[in-house]
Structures are given as structure tokens and as C-alpha cells.
Amino acid sequence: MTLPNSTSRRSVLGALAAGTVGSLAGCLGGFETQSAWRDPPLVADRPDAVYLPAITEGMKLYGRTTAGPYGVVLSYSYPHRFWTVAGTERTKTPVGSDDSIHLMVSLWDAETGTVLPVDAGVEIEITQDGRLVSQEVAYPMLSQQMGFHYGANYAFDGEGDYTATVRVGGVSLRRTGSFAGRFEDVETVAFDFTFDTDDLYDVDITRLGDRGGTRDAVEPMDMGFPVGRVPAVDDLPGRLLGSGTTGDAVFHAFVVDDGSRFGVDGSYLSITARTPYNGVVVPMMGLRATVTRDGETVFDGTLDRTLDPTVGYHYGAAAAVEPGDTVELTVEVPPQVARHDGYETAFFEMPPTTLTRS
């Protein structure tokens, strides 16, 4: 039996009710109804790079609003595994037997649409009739379909009406341009929603078949809000010094001769980091730049993680860089961001890379 390219848990249950459990379970290859949202197939031979996962899962929205300067969306999908990162260690977080749903928060600046990887974190509290049901810190995450977001699995007390209170911590990251002085206050927003398993079971599950494991990525879903793409290279300010790739992350380096809007005297070196294929921001890493001129080091230092309305999330420092200089990047700490299938093997082995002008 051939599994349709796109299905849902509801269709799986319908097939079971029709008495086709044996043939359906066989063609799912371990993707039976009891495990469809618990531990779905995982590509066996995964590259140390971004790759197409064995399956992808859709999502639906519970609400969209603003909280202070933030645009906020609360969305959901099946509970599913993800990988957390601590230093250079990756840990799989499987779906627990009590997990009911995977909740996701997308967060951006309401004025510019810039997605905001905030260092103080996002927390989601679930209550029902004023009673605490679940409370978890939502991990900063990379997902091929959701881009950059915050998410975790949550346990509910069955179907019914709930309130999700989203707490956005203040930002201590360096901020430049019109972002200076913004995003400092803690903001809280509540979403009232009804948890209905019928709605959840209608979320699409797409099996990628033989394409799973290929070095590529699924396009982010178009749900009408930003997914965290880094601005196009031609839209970034300054003079392009070069580009390079390490650990499958793509870097571009620019120098802005007048760095005053970035709060520095003289010129400003900015480095953007993005995923291949979709160009989603790769945040929360420790990055060092070394600039050499005629064989001599003229700059060697750690770059500040920075939020800017034009460049977005980037890594920057005051540095004088002239035409012909060599820029080498060293990742001292890999991105401290959780990952969904397709990203969990990338962005770890990241040897130094010298940026070249194409």
C-alpha cells in the first residue's frame, strides 16, 4: 500500500474504523495510530547538515495579537520530538505519554516585522477555570515549517476551554538604531482557546518518502506572519566583504563605514548567519571575527549578538576593515537553539571559515 503524500491523524483513525488497520499499519512503516504523534519516522542516515525530514507536520492558529511592542501568534500542532542544545551537547526530547499538544509562539517587532530571538525567554502558562494545568518555558527553536519560534509540548486535562498566558521576558541583547531602548519590559498576553482533538487530528502530516534525508529543506508555511528570514543580501547596509559556510550555516559579512547608527565610532562590522535554502536566522551562537591585512591581525574579537531594525538579528563589533582584508569567522559556541527534525544535525561541527567575495 502507498501512503498518500499528505494525510492527517483523522484519516488514519478513519481507516482504522473501516477495518484497514493491518494494511495501513504496514504501509506506515512504524507510523501506526498509537505512535503517529509520539515518535514518527526519523531518517536513518542523517547528514551532519540541514536535510529533508521523513515527515512534516502542519499547524493551526489559536490566535494573533500584540503585546506592547511585540506581534504575537500562538499556534499548535501534534506533540512531537525536538532536540535541545546545551553547549555542544544535543539532547532528544521525546513526546511524553501525557503530552497533548505542541504549542508554538512566534514573536516579532510589530513596527518593522523583525523576528525577535529574545535572550530572556518566553514562558507559556496553561490554565482552565483559573486553575493551573501546565507551565513550561518555551524553547527558542528552528523548524523548517515554522522558521524561528518558541515551542514545547504541553499536557492538558482533556478537551475543553483553556487560557494560554504568554510571558515575554525583557531583552538584554545589544540593540541598535530605532531598537535602542526598546523591548526592555516584560510583556504578558492571554489567548483563550478550545482544545478539540478533532481540530488537532485534522492537522496535515506529510510523508516525504525517498526524499527524506536529502540535503534540502521544506519551505516555511505561509500563515501571514514573519518566520525569521534574514534580509536579502542586497537589502543589507554597508559594503559586502564576503560570504562563507560552516556547519551548513551561511554567513555574510558587511562593513558600514559610518557606524554611528550602530553606536560605534568609525566603521562597523556586521555578520549575518542564516540557514541554507530558506535563509532563516541562526541565532544565539558565540562568534569571533579575525581580520588580517597584509599578513597582520588588525582585529580579533568576539562579536556582540545584536538586534537592529534593518539588519535584524546579527553579530557585530566596531572594526576597521579595508578592501583586500581577510575576514575569518570562528564559532566558539554553536547556536544554543532547539531544533525540529531536519535541523538537529546541522550547526554543530563548525570549523573556522574564511569569507570570500564571489
C-alpha positions in Angstrom: 0.0 0.0 0.0 1.2 3.5 -0.8 0.7 6.2 1.8 -0.7 9.4 0.3 1.8 12.3 0.3 -0.4 14.2 2.8 -2.7 12.8 5.4 -3.8 13.5 8.9 -4.4 11.6 12.1 -8.1 11.8 11.5 -7.7 10.0 8.2 -5.6 7.3 10.0 -8.4 6.9 12.5 -11.0 6.7 9.8 -9.1 3.9 8.0 -8.9 2.1 11.3 -12.6 2.4 11.8 -13.1 1.0 8.3 -11.2 -2.1 9.3 -8.0 -1.5 7.4 -5.7 -1.4 10.4 -3.4 -4.2 9.2 -2.7 -2.9 5.8 -2.5 0.7 6.9 -0.1 0.0 9.8 2.1 -2.0 7.4 2.4 0.8 4.8 3.0 3.4 7.5 6.2 1.6 8.4 6.1 2.2 12.2 3.8 5.2 11.9 0.7 3.5 13.4 -2.0 5.5 15.1 -0.6 5.0 18.6 2.8 6.4 17.6 1.8 8.8 14.8 2.2 11.8 17.1 4.5 10.1 19.6 7.6 9.0 17.7 7.1 9.3 14.0 9.7 8.0 11.5 13.1 9.5 11.6 15.6 9.4 8.7 18.0 6.6 9.4 21.1 8.0 7.7 21.0 11.7 8.5 23.7 14.0 7.2 25.5 16.5 9.5 23.7 19.2 7.7 20.2 20.5 7.0 18.1 17.8 5.4 14.5 16.9 4.5 12.9 15.0 7.4 11.0 11.8 6.9 7.7 13.6 7.7 6.5 17.1 8.2 3.5 18.2 10.3 1.3 21.2 9.6 0.0 23.6 12.2 -3.1 25.7 13.0 -3.6 29.0 14.8 -5.1 29.7 18.2 -4.7 33.5 17.9 -2.8 36.5 16.9 -2.4 39.8 18.8 0.0 42.4 20.1 1.7 42.8 23.5 3.4 46.1 23.9 5.9 46.3 21.0 5.5 42.7 20.0 3.4 40.9 17.5 2.5 37.5 18.9 1.0 34.4 17.4 0.0 31.2 19.3 -0.1 28.2 17.0 -0.3 24.4 17.6 0.4 21.0 16.1 0.8 17.4 17.2 3.1 16.8 20.2 6.4 15.9 18.7 10.0 15.3 19.5 12.6 18.0 19.3 16.3 18.4 20.3 17.6 20.9 22.9 21.2 22.2 22.9 23.4 22.9 25.8 26.9 23.9 24.8 28.0 21.3 22.3 25.6 18.7 23.6 22.4 17.8 21.8 19.6 16.0 23.7 16.5 14.5 22.2 13.2 15.4 24.0 10.7 12.7 23.2 6.9 13.1 23.4 5.7 12.2 26.9 2.7 9.9 27.4 0.7 12.8 28.9 1.6 15.4 26.2 -1.5 16.7 24.5 -0.2 19.3 22.0 2.9 21.2 20.8 2.3 24.9 21.3 4.4 27.5 19.4 4.8 31.2 19.9 6.0 33.4 17.0 7.3 36.8 18.1 8.3 39.9 16.1 8.5 43.7 16.3 5.1 45.0 15.5 6.5 48.1 13.7 9.1 46.5 11.4 8.1 42.8 11.3 11.6 41.8 12.5 11.5 38.4 14.2 13.0 38.7 17.7 15.2 35.9 19.3 14.9 37.3 22.8 17.5 36.2 25.4 15.2 36.4 28.4 12.9 33.8 27.0 9.2 33.0 26.6 7.0 31.1 29.0 3.6 29.7 28.4 1.2 29.1 31.3 -1.9 27.0 30.7 -4.9 27.4 33.0 -8.5 26.2 33.0 -11.2 28.0 35.0 -8.4 29.8 36.9 -6.6 26.5 37.8 -3.0 25.9 36.7 -2.8 23.0 34.3 0.7 23.3 32.8 3.5 25.7 32.7 6.7 25.4 30.6 9.4 27.6 29.3 9.0 27.6 25.5 12.4 26.8 23.9 13.8 29.0 21.1 13.5 26.7 18.1 14.3 26.3 14.5 11.8 24.5 12.3 11.7 24.1 8.6 8.0 24.8 8.5 7.8 27.4 11.3 11.1 29.1 10.9 12.4 30.6 14.2 9.8 30.4 17.1 9.4 29.3 20.7 7.8 26.0 21.5 7.3 23.0 23.7 4.9 20.1 24.4 2.1 20.7 26.9 -0.3 18.4 28.8 -4.0 19.3 29.1 -6.8 17.8 31.2 -8.8 16.6 28.2 -10.8 18.6 25.8 -12.3 21.9 26.8 -11.7 25.7 27.2 -8.3 26.9 28.3 -6.3 30.1 28.6 -2.6 30.3 27.5 -0.8 33.2 29.1 2.4 34.0 27.2 5.1 35.9 29.1 7.8 37.5 27.1 10.9 38.4 29.1 12.7 41.7 28.6 15.6 41.8 26.1 19.2 42.5 27.3 20.7 41.9 23.9 22.5 44.8 22.4 20.0 46.9 20.3 20.8 49.5 17.7 19.1 52.0 15.5 15.4 52.5 16.5 15.6 49.3 18.5 17.8 51.0 21.1 16.0 51.2 24.4 13.1 49.0 23.2 11.9 45.5 24.3 13.1 46.0 27.9 9.8 45.4 29.7 8.2 42.1 30.4 5.0 41.7 28.4 2.2 39.3 29.0 -0.7 38.4 26.7 -3.5 35.8 27.1 -5.1 33.6 24.5 -8.4 31.9 25.2 -8.9 28.8 23.1 -10.8 25.5 23.0 -8.8 22.3 22.8 -10.6 19.9 20.5 -8.9 16.7 19.4 -10.9 16.8 16.2 -9.2 20.0 15.2 -5.8 18.6 16.2 -6.3 15.4 14.2 -7.1 17.4 11.1 -3.5 18.9 11.0 -1.8 17.6 8.0 1.1 15.0 8.2 3.1 14.8 5.0 5.5 11.9 4.4 8.4 12.8 2.1 9.3 9.2 1.0 12.6 8.8 -0.7 13.3 12.5 -0.4 13.8 12.1 3.3 17.5 12.7 4.2 18.2 14.8 1.1 20.2 17.9 1.7 17.3 20.4 1.3 14.6 22.0 3.3 10.8 22.3 3.3 9.5 25.9 2.7 8.1 27.6 5.8 4.3 27.7 5.9 2.7 30.9 4.8 0.5 31.8 7.7 0.6 35.6 7.4 3.3 36.4 9.9 7.1 36.5 9.8 9.1 33.3 10.1 12.5 34.9 10.8 14.1 35.1 7.4 17.3 37.2 7.3 17.0 40.2 4.9 18.3 39.6 1.4 22.0 40.3 0.9 21.2 43.2 -1.4 19.0 44.8 1.2 21.6 44.9 4.0 23.5 48.1 4.6 27.2 48.5 4.0 29.9 47.0 1.8 29.8 43.2 1.3 33.1 41.8 2.4 32.4 38.2 1.6 30.4 35.1 2.4 31.1 31.6 3.7 29.6 28.4 5.1 30.5 26.3 8.0 28.4 23.6 9.7 25.8 24.4 7.0 25.2 27.9 8.3 25.6 30.6 5.7 27.5 33.8 6.8 27.7 37.2 5.1 30.0 40.0 6.3 29.4 43.7 5.8 31.3 46.8 6.9 29.4 50.1 7.4 32.0 52.9 7.2 29.9 55.2 9.4 28.9 53.1 12.3 27.3 55.8 14.4 23.8 54.4 14.0 25.2 51.2 15.4 26.6 53.1 18.4 30.3 52.9 17.5 32.9 55.4 16.4 34.3 54.6 13.0 33.3 51.6 10.9 31.1 48.7 12.0 31.5 45.0 11.1 28.2 43.1 10.9 27.8 39.3 10.3 24.5 37.7 9.5 24.0 33.9 9.9 21.2 32.1 8.1 20.1 28.6 7.3 20.6 27.3 3.7 17.6 27.0 1.4 15.2 29.1 3.5 17.5 31.9 4.9 16.1 31.7 8.4 18.2 33.4 11.1 20.7 31.2 13.0 20.9 32.9 16.4 22.4 32.5 19.9 25.9 31.5 19.0 29.3 32.7 20.2 31.1 34.1 17.2 34.6 35.6 16.8 36.0 37.5 13.9 39.7 37.9 12.9 40.6 40.5 10.3 44.1 40.4 8.8 45.8 42.9 6.5 49.0 42.1 4.7 49.6 39.2 7.0 49.0 41.2 10.2 46.0 40.9 12.5 44.1 44.2 12.7 41.1 42.9 14.6 40.4 39.9 16.7 37.4 39.8 19.0 34.1 38.3 19.9 31.1 39.8 18.1 28.1 41.1 20.0 24.7 39.5 19.4 22.7 42.4 18.3 19.1 43.3 17.2 18.7 46.0 14.6 15.6 47.1 12.6 17.4 46.9 9.3 19.9 44.1 9.7 17.8 42.1 12.1 19.5 39.7 14.5 23.2 39.7 13.7 26.7 39.6 15.2 28.7 42.9 15.2 31.6 45.0 16.5 33.5 48.2 15.9 36.2 47.2 13.4 38.1 48.9 10.6 38.0 46.7 7.6 39.6 47.8 4.3 39.3 46.4 0.8 41.6 43.4 0.4 41.4 42.5 4.1 40.8 38.8 5.1 37.9 38.0 7.4 37.9 34.7 9.3 35.0 33.6 11.5 35.3 31.2 14.4 32.2 29.7 16.0 33.2 29.4 19.7 29.7 28.3 20.8 27.3 26.6 18.4 23.8 28.0 18.2 22.0 27.5 21.5 18.7 26.9 19.9 16.4 23.8 19.9 15.7 22.1 16.6 13.0 20.1 14.9 13.7 17.3 12.5 15.8 18.4 9.6 17.9 20.9 11.7 19.0 18.8 14.6 22.2 17.5 13.0 23.3 20.9 11.5 25.2 23.8 13.1 27.4 21.7 15.4 30.7 20.9 13.6 31.6 24.4 12.6 35.3 24.8 11.8 36.7 28.3 11.2 35.9 29.7 7.8 37.5 32.5 5.7 34.9 34.6 3.9 35.4 35.1 0.2 34.0 37.7 -2.1 32.2 36.0 -5.0 
